[in-house]
Amino acid sequence: MDLNPEILLDLVRMEMPFGKYKGRALLDLPEPYLVWFAGAGFPPGKLGERLALLYEIKLNGLEAILEPLRAPGSPFGSR
């Protein structure tokens, strides 16, 4: 799998477009919500791909690798 850095930035920048967590950054979605999607099925398209990746990242305790992307001094942190 060729991982484009823009995909990781999407996890920090994209917001959940619907549901209980509408407007929340994907990275800030709680793990149980992602676990539910993993069982029920991720939505189609880009959102589903990003949620599936985030699920794997959180499942393996790796979300800290994304934090620098939104840090105040980061060129990626603000929109």
ABEGO torsion letter per residue (X at the ends): XBBBAAAAAAAAABBBABEAABGBBAAABBAAAAAAAAAAEBBBEAAAAAAAAAAAAAAAGAAAAAAAAABAABAAABX
